[in-house]
Amino acid sequence: MKAAVGDRLIIESLHLDGPRRKGVITALHHSDGSPPYVVRWLDEEHETLIFPGPDAHVEPRREHRREEEARPAAR
């Protein structure tokens, strides 16, 4: 798994109806983008150091920018 600062880390739930955890990678400990990562969790607004497991994947920053641009503007 490789990531860059600004990418999202998504952790799928281990339970069928469980929530996904989403966070933004704020720091890398290795220049090649390998774990561990410092992640700011979007649901709790705190940062943790994480070694992602097999239930996690990285969503590159450009993908979630497109997702945000596709949403209608809030009024």
C-alpha positions in Angstrom: 0.0 0.0 0.0 1.3 3.4 -1.0 -0.1 6.8 -0.1 0.6 10.6 -0.2 -0.3 13.4 2.2 -3.9 14.4 1.4 -5.1 11.0 0.3 -8.0 9.4 2.1 -7.6 6.1 4.1 -10.8 4.1 4.1 -11.3 1.2 6.5 -14.1 -1.1 5.8 -16.2 -2.5 8.6 -15.6 -6.0 9.8 -19.4 -6.3 10.3 -22.1 -6.3 7.6 -23.9 -3.2 8.8 -20.9 -1.5 10.4 -19.7 2.0 9.3 -16.7 2.6 7.2 -14.0 4.8 8.8 -12.7 7.6 6.6 -9.7 9.8 7.3 -7.2 12.0 5.6 -3.5 11.1 5.6 -1.7 14.1 7.2 1.9 12.7 7.5 4.0 9.9 6.2 6.8 8.2 8.1 8.5 6.8 4.9 9.3 8.8 1.8 8.1 5.9 -0.5 4.5 6.3 0.8 4.4 3.0 2.8 2.8 2.7 6.2 2.5 3.8 8.9 0.5 6.9 8.3 -0.8 9.7 10.6 -4.5 10.0 9.8 -7.0 12.6 10.9 -10.3 10.8 11.2 -13.2 12.7 9.6 -15.8 11.4 12.1 -13.9 12.2 15.3 -11.5 15.0 14.2 -8.5 13.5 16.0 -5.2 12.1 14.6 -3.7 8.6 15.1 -0.7 6.7 13.8 -2.0 3.6 12.0 -0.6 0.6 10.3 -3.5 -0.3 7.9 -4.6 -3.9 7.7 -6.2 -5.8 4.8 -9.6 -4.1 5.4 -8.1 -0.7 4.4 -7.5 1.0 1.1 -6.2 4.4 -0.1 -8.3 6.7 -2.1 -6.0 9.2 -4.0 -6.6 12.9 -3.4 -7.6 13.5 -7.0 -10.5 11.0 -6.7 -12.1 12.6 -3.7 -11.7 16.0 -5.3 -13.8 14.8 -8.2 -16.3 13.4 -5.8 -16.6 16.8 -4.0 -16.9 18.7 -7.3 -19.7 16.5 -8.5 -21.8 17.3 -5.4 -24.3 20.2 -5.8 -23.3 23.3 -3.9 -24.9 23.8 -0.5 -27.1 26.8 -0.2 
